[in-house]
Amino acid sequence: MSIVRIKAIVKKELIQIWRDPLSLSMAFLMPVMLLFIFGYAITLDVDRVKTVVRDLDKSSLSREFIAEVVSSGYFTVVGGAGSDRDIAAWLDDGRARVAITLPHDFSDRIRTGREASVQIIVDGSDSNTATIALGYMAVITGTFGQRTKGVRIRPLVEPRIRVWYNTELKSRNYIIPGLIAVIMAVIAALLTSLTFAREWDRGTMEQLIATPVRKQELIIGKMIPYFLIGFVDMVFSVLLAVYIFGVPLKGSVILLFLFSSLFLFGGLGVGMLISIATKSQLVASQISVVATFLPAFLLSGFMFSISNMPVALQVITRFIPARYFVAIMKGIFMKGSTFDLLVREGVFLMLFGLAIFALASKILAKRIG
């Protein structure tokens, strides 16, 4: 391959990108916008759950119990209910997710050492929030009962729990690294999916066919500018994750960008392949979004555990590069994983990129059909 011819294609593509404000804005603004939107919108943390209270006892103990529920930070009292019908209205309207009813004899039973019942109704339309809220409420009622009774029951088995890697159990710390992988998969394929399709739409592909540039040189020359853009987007995304979202980066930055380069090479190759096969900018952009976003979002382990999927889907995920890059990002960000722990994922990304590049070179025909 000729370096001179590759440089000529790179220069041509850079000029074309610079003269296309839409491509520039999509290349640099879209990753930042997506990271902000998804980064703040997607969270698995359950706190400040809207709660309505029906206090029939109206004693100091009942008020103390409600105060303890609020002080936990997991619940926010948004109003009071006077009857069961009021509770139903609060839950039906979505103004509250949890309803607490304290009976008339709540304080009397506690003072006399008898068991006091507290009715807790949870909106189960959001099963995840309902399950976690019930867990929080069970802990609060248990500790309140022990404290008011004045006796701490010592269990036969005392667990001593230690959380590794994400000690604060913040969902943002593992969502953001995976989100970067998903966004870069979409952006990489979307950018290059327009390259050859644009040449066909504008009628300039015939001129490229007439030149002595080889197929591999043409693909590499068109890929290099978008690789640089994707790398800059990756740097911006990592900086936003660390300094804006506060996600700790425990691993090697050099290792992070090394594996990111392998992933970008494969992602850009997918876009090239789509662009060569479709020869239409509209069709290419639509296929690239569907072919990258849905698999990367649903089947990469970013949001849903792969081990819980059906066996057939687990097999399919093994051919999705985003799965391996999500594992790399989470490992480097949260665990500080080293090269020997991530070499298997890196080898797959490299082989995937080479296979896609070879396939794109094979189907690219330097002739007019």
C-alpha positions in Angstrom: 0.0 0.0 0.0 1.1 3.5 -0.8 1.4 6.0 2.1 1.2 8.9 -0.4 -2.2 7.7 -1.8 -3.5 7.1 1.8 -2.5 10.6 2.8 -4.3 12.0 -0.3 -7.5 10.2 0.7 -7.1 11.4 4.3 -6.7 15.0 3.2 -9.7 14.8 0.9 -11.9 13.4 3.7 -10.7 16.0 6.2 -11.6 18.8 3.8 -15.0 17.2 3.2 -15.7 16.9 6.9 -14.6 20.5 7.6 -17.0 21.8 4.9 -19.9 19.8 6.4 -21.0 21.5 9.6 -23.6 18.8 10.2 -21.0 16.1 10.3 -18.8 18.1 12.6 -21.6 18.9 15.1 -22.7 15.2 15.0 -19.1 14.1 15.6 -18.3 16.3 18.6 -21.6 17.4 20.1 -23.7 14.2 19.9 -21.5 12.1 22.2 -21.5 14.8 24.9 -25.2 15.3 24.6 -26.0 11.6 24.8 -23.6 11.2 27.8 -25.3 14.0 29.7 -28.9 12.9 28.8 -28.4 9.2 29.6 -25.9 9.8 32.4 -28.4 11.8 34.4 -31.6 10.0 33.3 -30.5 6.4 33.8 -30.1 5.5 37.5 -30.9 2.4 39.5 -30.6 4.1 42.8 -33.9 4.3 44.7 -34.2 7.2 47.1 -36.7 10.0 48.0 -39.6 7.6 47.2 -42.8 9.6 47.4 -44.7 8.4 50.5 -48.2 9.2 51.9 -48.9 8.6 55.6 -52.1 7.8 57.4 -51.4 8.2 61.1 -54.3 7.0 63.2 -52.4 7.0 66.5 -51.1 10.6 66.4 -48.7 10.0 69.3 -45.1 10.9 69.9 -44.0 7.4 69.0 -45.9 7.4 65.7 -44.4 10.8 64.8 -41.0 9.5 65.8 -41.4 6.5 63.5 -42.4 8.7 60.5 -39.4 11.0 61.3 -37.1 8.0 61.2 -38.5 6.9 57.8 -37.9 10.4 56.4 -34.4 10.8 57.9 -33.3 7.6 56.2 -33.2 9.6 52.9 -35.0 6.8 51.0 -38.5 8.2 51.5 -40.1 11.6 51.2 -43.5 12.3 52.8 -45.6 14.2 50.3 -48.9 14.2 52.2 -51.3 12.7 54.6 -54.3 10.5 54.0 -57.5 10.5 56.0 -59.0 7.2 54.8 -58.3 4.1 52.7 -60.0 5.9 49.7 -57.5 8.7 50.0 -54.6 6.2 49.9 -56.0 4.6 46.8 -56.3 8.0 45.2 -52.7 8.9 46.0 -51.4 5.6 44.5 -53.7 5.7 41.5 -52.7 9.2 40.5 -49.0 8.4 40.9 -48.5 11.1 43.4 -47.1 8.5 45.9 -45.4 5.2 45.5 -45.7 4.1 49.1 -48.5 4.4 51.7 -47.9 3.9 55.4 -50.8 3.4 57.9 -50.2 3.4 61.6 -53.0 1.9 63.7 -54.8 3.5 66.7 -53.0 1.3 69.2 -49.5 1.7 67.7 -47.9 3.4 70.7 -49.8 1.4 73.3 -48.7 -1.9 71.9 -45.0 -0.8 71.8 -45.1 0.5 75.4 -46.7 -2.8 76.7 -44.2 -4.9 74.7 -46.7 -6.3 72.3 -46.2 -6.6 68.5 -47.4 -3.4 66.7 -48.5 -3.8 63.0 -47.7 -1.1 60.4 -49.5 -1.4 57.1 -47.3 -0.6 54.1 -48.7 -0.5 50.6 -46.3 -0.2 47.7 -47.1 0.6 44.0 -45.9 -2.5 42.2 -46.2 -1.1 38.7 -42.4 -0.4 39.0 -41.3 -3.8 40.4 -37.6 -2.7 40.9 -38.5 0.3 43.0 -41.2 -1.6 44.9 -38.8 -4.4 45.9 -36.1 -2.1 47.0 -38.5 0.2 48.9 -39.9 -2.8 50.8 -36.4 -3.8 51.7 -35.6 -0.4 53.0 -38.8 -0.3 55.0 -38.1 -3.7 56.5 -34.8 -2.5 57.8 -36.3 0.7 59.2 -39.1 -1.0 61.1 -36.7 -3.6 62.4 -34.2 -1.1 63.8 -37.0 1.1 65.2 -38.5 -1.9 67.0 -35.2 -2.9 68.6 -34.4 0.7 69.6 -37.8 1.4 71.2 -37.8 -2.0 73.1 -34.3 -1.2 74.3 -33.0 -4.7 73.7 -30.8 -5.7 70.8 -31.2 -9.3 69.7 -27.8 -10.7 68.9 -28.1 -13.1 65.9 -26.4 -16.5 65.9 -24.6 -15.6 62.7 -23.2 -12.0 62.4 -22.4 -11.1 58.8 -19.4 -8.8 58.3 -20.0 -7.3 54.8 -17.3 -5.7 52.7 -18.0 -4.3 49.3 -15.2 -4.3 46.7 -14.7 -1.9 43.8 -17.9 0.1 44.1 -17.9 0.6 47.9 -20.7 3.3 47.8 -22.9 1.1 45.6 -23.7 4.0 43.3 -25.3 2.9 40.1 -23.7 5.8 38.3 -20.2 4.4 38.8 -21.0 1.3 36.7 -23.6 2.8 34.4 -21.4 5.7 33.0 -18.5 3.4 31.9 -20.9 1.1 30.1 -22.7 4.1 28.7 -19.5 5.4 27.1 -19.1 2.1 25.3 -22.6 2.1 24.0 -22.3 5.8 22.8 -19.0 5.2 21.1 -20.4 2.1 19.3 -23.2 4.1 17.9 -21.1 7.2 17.0 -18.3 5.2 15.4 -20.6 3.3 13.1 -22.8 6.3 12.3 -19.9 8.6 11.3 -18.4 6.1 8.8 -21.7 4.8 7.5 -22.0 8.0 5.4 -18.6 7.9 3.8 -19.0 5.7 0.7 -22.7 6.3 0.6 -22.0 10.1 0.3 -19.7 9.5 -2.6 -22.4 7.5 -4.4 -25.1 10.1 -3.7 -22.9 13.0 -4.9 -21.7 11.2 -7.9 -18.0 11.4 -7.0 -17.5 7.7 -6.5 -16.8 7.3 -10.2 -13.8 9.7 -9.9 -12.4 7.6 -7.0 -12.8 4.4 -9.1 -10.8 6.0 -11.9 -7.8 6.7 -9.6 -5.0 4.2 -9.0 -6.0 4.1 -5.2 -6.4 0.5 -4.1 -9.5 -0.7 -2.1 -7.6 -1.1 1.2 -6.0 2.3 0.8 -9.3 3.9 0.1 -10.9 2.3 3.2 -7.9 3.2 5.5 -7.7 6.7 4.1 -11.4 7.3 4.8 -11.2 5.7 8.3 -8.2 7.6 9.7 -10.0 11.0 10.0 -13.0 9.5 11.8 -10.7 7.4 14.0 -9.1 10.7 15.2 -12.5 12.2 15.7 -13.7 9.1 17.6 -10.6 9.2 19.8 -11.1 12.8 20.7 -14.8 12.0 21.5 -13.5 9.2 23.7 -11.1 11.5 25.6 -14.0 14.0 26.2 -16.3 11.2 27.4 -13.7 10.0 29.9 -13.0 13.5 31.2 -16.8 14.1 31.6 -17.2 10.8 33.4 -14.4 11.5 35.9 -14.7 15.3 36.5 -18.4 15.9 35.9 -20.1 12.6 37.0 -17.4 11.8 39.6 -16.8 8.3 38.4 -13.5 7.0 39.9 -10.9 5.8 37.3 -8.8 3.3 39.1 -7.0 1.6 36.2 -4.4 2.7 33.6 -5.4 5.5 31.3 -3.0 4.2 28.6 -4.6 0.8 28.8 -8.1 2.4 28.5 -7.2 4.2 25.3 -5.4 1.2 23.9 -8.5 -0.9 24.1 -10.6 2.0 23.0 -8.6 2.2 19.8 -9.2 -1.5 19.1 -13.0 -0.9 19.7 -13.0 2.2 17.5 -11.3 0.3 14.7 -14.0 -2.3 14.7 -16.8 0.1 15.1 -15.6 2.3 12.2 -15.2 -0.8 10.1 -18.9 -1.7 10.7 -19.9 1.7 9.5 -17.7 1.4 6.4 -19.2 -2.1 5.7 -22.8 -0.7 6.0 -21.9 2.3 3.8 -20.3 0.1 1.1 -23.2 -2.3 1.0 -26.1 0.2 1.0 -24.8 3.1 -1.2 -27.4 5.4 0.3 -26.9 7.9 3.2 -30.4 7.6 4.5 -30.5 3.8 4.5 -26.9 3.6 5.9 -27.6 5.9 8.8 -30.8 4.0 9.7 -29.1 0.6 9.5 -26.1 1.8 11.5 -28.2 3.0 14.4 -30.3 -0.1 14.5 -27.4 -2.5 14.1 -25.3 -0.8 16.8 -27.5 0.8 19.4 -29.9 -2.0 20.1 -27.3 -4.8 20.5 -25.0 -2.5 22.4 -27.7 -1.3 24.8 -29.6 -4.6 25.3 -27.1 -7.4 24.8 -23.8 -6.0 26.0 -24.3 -6.4 29.7 -24.6 -2.6 30.1 -28.0 -2.6 31.7 -29.1 -6.3 31.9 -27.0 -9.2 33.2 -26.0 -11.6 30.4 -26.1 -14.5 32.8 -29.9 -14.0 33.3 -30.6 -14.1 29.6 -31.8 -17.2 27.7 -29.0 -19.4 26.5 -29.7 -18.5 22.8 -29.2 -14.8 23.6 -26.1 -15.5 25.6 -24.6 -17.2 22.6 -25.5 -14.2 20.4 -23.9 -11.7 22.8 -20.5 -13.4 22.2 -20.5 -11.9 18.7 -21.2 -8.4 19.9 -18.1 -6.3 20.4 -19.8 -3.9 22.8 -20.1 -6.7 25.3 -16.3 -7.0 25.5 -15.7 -3.3 25.5 -18.3 -2.8 28.3 -16.4 -5.4 30.4 -13.1 -3.6 29.7 -14.5 -0.2 30.6 -16.1 -1.4 33.9 -12.9 -3.3 34.7 -10.6 -0.4 34.2 -12.8 2.2 35.8 -14.0 0.3 38.9 -11.6 -2.6 39.4 -8.3 -1.2 38.1 -8.0 -4.3 35.9 -4.6 -4.9 34.3 -3.7 -6.0 30.8 -3.5 -9.7 31.7 -7.1 -9.7 33.0 -8.4 -8.0 29.8 -6.4 -9.7 27.1 -9.2 -12.0 26.1 -11.5 -9.1 25.4 -8.8 -7.2 23.6 -8.0 -10.2 21.3 -11.6 -10.5 20.3 -11.9 -6.7 19.5 -8.7 -7.0 17.4 -9.9 -10.0 15.5 -13.4 -8.5 15.0 -11.9 -5.3 13.6 -9.6 -7.2 11.2 -12.5 -9.5 10.1 -14.8 -6.5 9.4 -12.0 -4.7 7.5 -11.3 -7.7 5.3 -15.0 -8.1 4.6 -15.4 -4.5 3.7 -12.3 -4.7 1.4 -13.8 -7.8 -0.3 -17.2 -6.3 -1.1 -15.9 -2.9 -2.2 -15.8 -3.1 -5.9 -13.7 -0.5 -7.8 -16.0 -0.6 -10.8 -19.4 0.7 -11.8 -22.1 -2.0 -11.6 
